[in-house]
């Protein structure tokens, strides 16, 4: 129905930067809220940042001032710019989107997830 494909993860030294991208494709009438989550080993999946359809962002305290979430509605894509990376940022990062989609004539909202991309910060 809707697919989200992430890219941009990898290995980076502490203090460095990465930019994650996540375009959505499929049957999309509109994309409502979008967000980035992360899950470290042995931890639950936590919200890192979210952004509304009108580009209003919100951040977890742990990343505030270092990460920036943005979106390009024309490209159905959400981004996460990660600066000043710390060892504690190491995790699998997932993008999420609440999408207005359709099955036949039936229009509805649903939540979709990307496959996750590994971010590893080294000392």
C-alpha positions in Angstrom: 0.0 0.0 0.0 2.6 2.5 1.2 6.3 2.0 1.4 9.0 4.0 3.2 12.6 3.4 2.3 15.3 4.8 4.5 18.9 5.7 3.6 21.8 7.6 5.0 22.8 5.5 8.0 26.3 4.3 8.6 29.4 4.6 10.7 30.5 8.0 11.9 32.9 9.3 14.5 31.7 11.1 17.6 31.1 14.7 16.8 30.3 14.0 13.2 27.1 14.3 11.2 24.8 12.1 9.2 21.6 12.9 7.2 18.9 10.3 7.0 16.2 10.4 4.3 13.0 8.5 4.0 10.7 8.9 1.0 7.2 7.4 1.0 5.7 5.9 -2.1 2.4 4.1 -3.0 -1.2 5.2 -2.9 -0.9 8.6 -1.1 -3.5 11.3 -0.9 -1.6 13.1 1.8 0.9 12.6 4.5 0.0 13.8 8.0 2.5 13.6 10.8 6.0 12.1 10.1 8.6 11.1 12.6 11.9 9.4 13.3 12.3 6.7 16.0 15.3 4.9 17.2 15.9 1.6 19.1 19.2 0.8 20.8 20.1 -2.8 21.8 18.1 -3.9 24.7 15.9 -0.7 24.6 12.5 0.1 23.5 11.8 2.1 20.3 11.6 5.8 21.2 10.5 8.9 19.4 13.4 11.1 18.3 11.6 13.8 16.4 8.3 14.4 14.7 7.0 17.0 12.2 3.5 17.9 11.3 2.1 18.4 7.8 2.6 22.1 8.3 6.3 21.7 9.3 6.0 22.1 13.0 8.8 20.1 14.6 9.2 18.4 18.0 12.3 16.8 19.5 13.2 14.5 22.3 15.2 16.2 24.9 18.2 14.0 24.2 18.6 15.3 20.7 17.3 18.9 21.0 19.8 21.3 19.5 21.7 18.6 17.7 19.1 17.1 15.3 16.9 18.7 12.8 13.8 17.1 11.2 12.4 18.4 8.0 10.1 17.3 5.2 9.6 17.9 1.5 5.9 17.4 0.8 6.4 17.5 -3.0 8.8 14.5 -2.6 6.9 12.8 0.2 10.1 12.6 2.1 11.2 13.2 5.7 14.8 14.0 6.6 16.8 13.9 9.8 19.9 15.9 10.0 22.1 14.6 12.9 25.0 16.8 14.0 27.3 16.5 17.0 26.7 12.8 17.2 27.4 11.0 20.4 28.0 7.4 21.3 24.6 7.3 22.9 23.0 8.0 19.5 24.0 4.5 18.2 20.7 2.8 17.3 18.6 1.6 14.5 16.6 4.5 13.2 13.1 4.1 11.8 11.0 6.6 9.9 7.2 6.6 10.3 4.4 8.4 8.5 0.7 8.6 9.0 -0.7 8.5 5.5 -4.1 9.1 4.0 -4.3 6.2 1.6 -7.1 4.3 -0.2 -8.3 0.8 -1.0 -10.7 1.2 -3.9 -13.1 3.9 -3.0 -12.4 3.6 0.7 -10.1 6.4 2.0 -8.4 6.0 5.4 -5.4 6.9 7.5 -2.8 4.4 8.5 0.6 4.4 10.1 3.6 3.0 8.0 7.2 2.2 9.0 10.4 2.1 7.2 12.7 -0.9 7.5 15.2 0.9 9.7 18.8 2.0 9.1 21.7 1.4 11.4 23.6 4.4 12.8 26.8 3.6 14.7 28.8 6.3 16.4 32.4 5.4 17.2 34.8 7.1 19.6 
